[in-house]
Amino acid sequence: MEHLINQRVKNIEISGIRKFFNLVSNIDDLISFTIGQPDFPTPEHVKNAGIEAIEADFTSYTHNAGTLELRKAASQFVERKYGLQYQPESEVIVTMGASEAIDIAFRTILVEDSEVILPGPIYPGYEPIIKMMGAVPVHADIRKNQFRFTLDMIKPYITDKTRCIVLPYPSNPTGVSLSSNELKEIAEYIKDKNIFILADEIYSELTYDKGHTSIASYLKDQTIVINGLSKSHSMTGWRIGLLFAPEWLTKHILKVHQYNVSCANSIAQKAALEALTTGINDAEVMKEEYYRRREYVYNRLTSMGLEVVKPDGAFYFFVKIPDSITLNSFDFALKLVQETKVAVVPGSAFSEFGEGYFRLSFACSMANLEQGLNRMEPFIKRI
């Protein structure tokens, strides 16, 4: 009966990141630079808050948008960190991870044949949802702009069908972010056009050389901000995302969220409350270590003669495969893992504009980084 399956679902594929990870995960003595997951444990006080919630039988449904207490903490967090102002009663939704927040946002604003402009390369989590809505993903090639998704990169792709522009920064897979001036330029150009901005800011707490600026500072009424605790507090499995948008928009997004999941996990919400209040600066310790790793990996990669843009944030390098190597990115990554037992993600997992690159995550110990790069270096020189 497979012929009865929704054709749009049949036409999408499992993420290339997961596909490659699953392919190589059973290899003995593997050093993996694949999955974008913090290698730090969830802070102890956050875990204890979750345990206390279970012991207090806080195991029932909450308000569809999340507990008001948590929404207040979330609005206070983004105001203190990024100067954003959202009403907790009506402009904040607690979701099942940032992924669900992206899903319900797209399902609210997209219609058949509407267009969504995305930077290329890009994380593969947006395009399948866009296609399932019958909308059209339009990739802007940012490879020759140091991976910066600036206004000059966006303007040529805007048409009368453009419904949304996705701004993921700091970026997965490149780690590149945008300056306040670059964001202001985009906001001024888009203002009063019938175009939404979906700003995926899940890595906002992991920026290294300058603080994070949200485009919502300049364009609140047209912007949907996606954030969450997976990266900032090493809470990937807790599945707490946050969506911020003006009230006229969230009242519709909330309907989709309600029929999607009813509400986010009640126990995880209590842990998230602790993370956003007592743990408001928990990311600082992790950020200091990521900064140290970033510097080390950058120096190692460039000393190998590899072309790479130093990331502004997140914990990824997007590395160009040398032109002298004739393998495509998948075959390169497969050969690397077969000969050195070092796993990276093929650039092709991040759209056609990622071909010719590989993503290396430095969300792992310095010892593993050193050992993995020691294995990689002679391989690069040999081929």
C-alpha positions, 0 to 999 in steps of 0.5 A, a space after each residue: 500500500 506504499 502507493 497511498 503514501 503522501 507523495 510529498 513525504 515520499 519525495 523527502 529524505 532522511 537528513 544527510 547528517 544522520 544518514 552518514 552518522 548511521 553509516 559509520 557509527 558502528 566502526 571501532 575506534 572511531 573519532 566522530 566530528 559529525 553530530 552537532 551536540 554539546 559534549 558537556 553534561 546538562 548543568 547539575 542544578 538544571 538536572 536537579 530541577 527536573 528530578 524535583 519536578 518528577 518528585 513533585 508530580 509535575 507531570 500533567 499538561 501545561 498551558 499549550 504555550 508553556 507555563 506562564 512562569 517559564 514564558 516570563 523567564 524566557 522573555 526576561 532572558 532575551 530582553 537581558 541578553 539581546 534587548 528584545 521585548 516580548 509579552 510572555 502572556 501572548 508572544 512566547 511559545 515553548 515548543 518541543 525543541 527548535 525543530 518543532 518551532 520551525 515546523 509550526 512557523 512554516 505551517 502557519 505562514 506558508 501556502 502552496 507555491 509560496 517561496 522561501 529564500 534560504 542560504 546555501 549551504 544550510 542545515 537540512 531541517 528547513 527544506 523538507 518542511 517547506 516542500 511538505 507545505 507545497 512551497 518552494 525552497 530557493 537557495 541563495 549561493 553564499 559560497 563566494 561571500 565568505 558564507 555571509 547571507 547579506 542583503 546583496 545575496 538576498 535581493 536577487 532572489 526576491 520575487 512576488 512569491 517570496 513569503 519568507 527569508 530564513 536567517 540562521 545565524 550563527 550558521 549550521 554548518 558554517 558557524 558564520 554570523 551577521 553583524 548588527 549593520 548587516 542585519 539592519 540593512 536586511 531589516 530596512 529593505 524588508 520592512 513593510 514588504 509582505 515577507 516574513 523573516 524566520 531567524 533561527 538563533 539557536 546558537 545565539 549564546 555561542 558567539 566568540 568575538 562579538 555578542 549576538 544581535 537579533 534582527 527582531 531588534 529592527 524588525 519585530 513585527 515581521 520576524 519569528 525568532 527561533 531559539 531554545 536550550 539545546 545548545 546553550 545549556 547542553 539540553 538536546 534531549 530535553 527538547 525545549 525550544 522557544 518561539 518569539 513573535 508578535 501577538 497577531 502572529 503567535 495566536 495563529 502559530 499556537 493553534 498549529 502547536 496545540 494540534 501538533 503536541 498539545 504542550 511541551 514536556 512538563 518536566 523539561 519545562 521546569 528544568 528549562 525554568 531553572 536554566 533560564 533563571 539561575 543558569 542564565 549564564 551557564 553557557 559561558 563556561 562552555 563558550 570559553 572551552 569552545 573558543 579554545 577548541 576553535 583556535 586550535 582546530 583553525 590553526 591545525 586546518 590552515 596548517 594542512 593547507 585547507 581553505 576555511 572561514 573561521 566561524 563566528 559562533 556555533 561549533 562547526 568548521 565548513 572546510 573546502 575539499 582541495 580542488 586537487 582531490 577529485 572525490 565528491 564530498 560523500 566519497 571523500 568523507 567515506 574514504 576518510 573514515 575508512 582509512 583513518 577512522 575519522 568521521 566528518 559530514 559530507 558537505 552535500 548534506 547541506 544542499 547542493 551548495 555544500 558539495 565540495 566541502 565537509 563539516 567538522 564539529 568541534 563539540 568534542 574533547 580537545 584530546 579527540 580533536 588532537 588525535 582526530 586531526 593527527 589522523 587526518 593530516 597525513 591523509 590530506 597530504 597523501 591524497 
